């Protein structure tokens, strides 16, 4: 008993020493990583104010060197696979770039950038339909799935087994019975419930892969999310954008929250570019590989009116961050207007600078976010960033009708971005994302008009709006802002 008392007295008196040593060692490890200064400082603050707990959080979610190494190798592997194809397509690429130049040279820069960085190939034989909310997307998607003849490829961040999800899963099983190849990739963090039923659907004939499974021993995987939403039917029709497979994206819904989102349906050559990206992802995670034969990349037999389309793809291994840089380039090229929609606005310094320069040179810059977010911490961090923007002349709209999940940009009524990419550090630097770029006045006007209509369901955020917030909320928001690089 006496020995136990001695040990207890020693622990109670000196417990802080091992904790301090562990904290110091972890901070040194973070500094040695030579990561982005803002992220380094954020992790150090977490460890300082949450001793030991911060170390545990960093161990599971903050360590990046092993994952970065893996993703860099993966990105190099993707690049190597595409290198040969790129050389063979050089004349095609040059022709397509010349076609984009006939629209407006100053907005063509992003297309050229994505070619020069070998991130994506532009195409012009396309038809694109804007789809607002799940009630517009899902009926078309289901009809296209029903008509599939050869293959269906689906890659989604969130795939729920609710009413719409079950309808699509049952349809996929039915298509397998008809001899159609079905391949499905889901993110384990975003679709954790469906991931548990992988073997069941594999037994029914669906080729099913779970991206970066999250287990207790690999909790860090949850920090790297496949945030893409892609469906490809017979290599001829493709869907992408912000809409996941879930009932809450269809209005009205059971959660009673109006969900504003944007997706696109693509017909034509651009669908092949999404097919290539799906193929690259599938190659990296599955033993059941398939080749990019004519069956998967068929010729487009219909001659659509010229509509230049390209994509920006990014991943944790992307050097540089292609989506963010293409957006910055496009915003810098703007001459009249920039309209941005995003559910989360936690900009990098370079993206922030691009917007402030644009508005300072006379471009009308408008930003729309939700008045009430789905995460109190992220919403508070978002609001803390807005004051300098409105002070410089950016119009910030807080959407009040519901939750705005759309990830869109419209520039000068001609160049549009519709994708999976939130305007935050996570989407720009950590997640697997895709954004579609297209040059078309009609589609841009549709997107712009939707922004104007949504603005009528919004209120303006001003410097006074922030000034009138309660002091304790502003304090909370300022703390959340410090953690922004980790959100």
Secondary structure, 3 states (H helix, E strand, C coil): CHHHHHHHHHHHHHHHHHHHHHHHHHHHHHHHCCCCHHHHHHHHHHHHHCCCHHHHHHHHHHCCHHHHHHHHHHHHHHHHHHHHHHHHCHHHHHHHHHHHHCCCHHHCHHHHHHHHCCCCCCEEEEEEEEEECHHHHHHHHHHHHHCCCCEEEEEECCECCCHHHHHHHHHHHHHHHCCCEEEEEEECCCCHHHHCCHHHHHHCCCEEEEECCCCHHHHHHHHCCECCEEEEECCCEEEEECCCECHHHCCCCCCCCCEECEEEEEEECHHHHHHHHHHHHHHHHCCCCCCCCCCCCCCCCCCCCEEEEEEEEECCCCCCCHHHHHHHHHHHHCCCEEEEECCCEECCHHHHHHHHHHHHCCCEEEEEEECCCCCHHHHHHHHHCCHHHHHHCCEEEEECCCEECCCEEEECCCEEEEECCCEEHHHHHHCEEEEEEEECHHHHHHHHHHHHHHHCCEEEECHHHHHCCCHHHHHHHHHHHHCHHHC
